[in-house]
Amino acid sequence: MGSERERELRRRRKRKKKMGLLRKRAEKASSSEKEVLAAKIRQLTPGAEGLLKTMGLK
């Protein structure tokens, strides 16, 4: 299963990959889709509000 540090790194890498996919989807999304993506980002990561500002989402 791995040490706590390895699990932490695995979670971090997965979050980074998922954020990349969500960023690409947000560029092409309509306004209603952007709200859904913003909600998903809020669930995904604790620093979501800063990320949403830089991405131009609410």
C-alpha positions as CSV (number, residue, x, y, z in Angstrom):
1,M,0.0,0.0,0.0
2,G,2.9,2.3,0.6
3,S,3.9,4.9,3.1
4,E,1.8,7.9,4.0
5,R,4.2,10.1,2.0
6,E,3.7,7.9,-1.1
7,R,-0.1,8.0,-0.8
8,E,0.1,11.8,-0.4
9,L,2.2,12.2,-3.5
10,R,-0.1,9.9,-5.4
11,R,-3.1,12.0,-4.4
12,R,-1.3,15.2,-5.4
13,R,-0.4,13.8,-8.8
14,K,-3.9,12.6,-9.5
15,R,-5.3,16.0,-8.4
16,K,-2.8,17.8,-10.7
17,K,-3.8,15.6,-13.7
18,K,-7.5,16.1,-12.9
19,M,-7.1,19.9,-12.7
20,G,-5.4,19.9,-16.1
21,L,-8.4,18.1,-17.6
22,L,-10.8,20.4,-15.9
23,R,-8.9,23.5,-17.2
24,K,-9.1,22.3,-20.8
25,R,-12.8,21.7,-20.4
26,A,-13.4,25.1,-18.8
27,E,-11.8,26.9,-21.8
28,K,-14.5,25.5,-24.1
29,A,-17.4,25.4,-21.7
30,S,-20.6,27.5,-21.7
31,S,-21.5,29.5,-18.7
32,S,-23.7,26.8,-17.2
33,E,-21.0,24.2,-17.7
34,K,-18.5,26.5,-16.0
35,E,-20.6,26.6,-12.9
36,V,-20.6,22.8,-12.8
37,L,-16.8,22.7,-13.3
38,A,-16.3,25.2,-10.5
39,A,-18.3,23.0,-8.1
40,K,-16.1,20.0,-9.1
41,I,-12.9,22.0,-8.5
42,R,-14.2,23.1,-5.1
43,Q,-14.7,19.5,-4.2
44,L,-11.3,18.4,-5.6
45,T,-8.9,20.7,-3.8
46,P,-8.7,22.9,-0.7
47,G,-7.2,25.9,-2.5
48,A,-10.0,26.1,-5.0
49,E,-11.0,29.7,-4.6
50,G,-7.6,31.0,-5.7
51,L,-7.6,28.6,-8.7
52,L,-11.0,29.6,-9.7
53,K,-10.0,33.3,-9.8
54,T,-6.9,32.6,-12.0
55,M,-9.1,30.4,-14.3
56,G,-11.8,33.1,-14.5
57,L,-14.5,31.0,-13.0
58,K,-16.9,32.0,-10.2
